[in-house]
């Protein structure tokens, strides 16, 4: 798997989000901001993907897939959140007009 190739113990973030095989995740579109929040929280806790997987009771490739934006189930998200001493919050937010999204992407690029 592409996410597995990017992961190393020396690079616990795995650079998964930069992997071309994970092109479905675009950090500028805001759709999966929680993915970056989850990665940041994992790193803040000092955990590698493998260590988080052990706490969750799964294998490292499952965490890699989640961090690549491939969400399996809500129950899995709850397990990961619990292992990170966090909670899951899901909201529906009205979309911005396309012009506002472009302006937001330009401001992030600066």
KAFEN-V996480 format. One record per backbone hydrogen bond with DSSP energy under -1.0 kcal/mol. CO is the residue of the C=O (numbers start at 1). NH is the residue of the N-H. Records with the same first field share a line. If there is no record, write none. Layout:
CO->NH ; NH
This chain:
1->5
2->6
11->14
16->19
19->22
20->23
22->25
26->29
30->33
32->35
33->37
34->38
35->39
36->40
37->41
38->42
39->43
40->44
41->45
42->47
43->46
48->52
49->53
50->54
51->55
52->56
53->57 ; 58
59->62
60->64
61->65
62->66
63->67
64->68
65->70
66->69
69->71
73->77
74->78
75->79
76->80
77->81
78->82
79->83
80->84
81->86
82->85
97->101
98->102
99->103
100->104
101->105
102->106
103->107
104->108
105->109
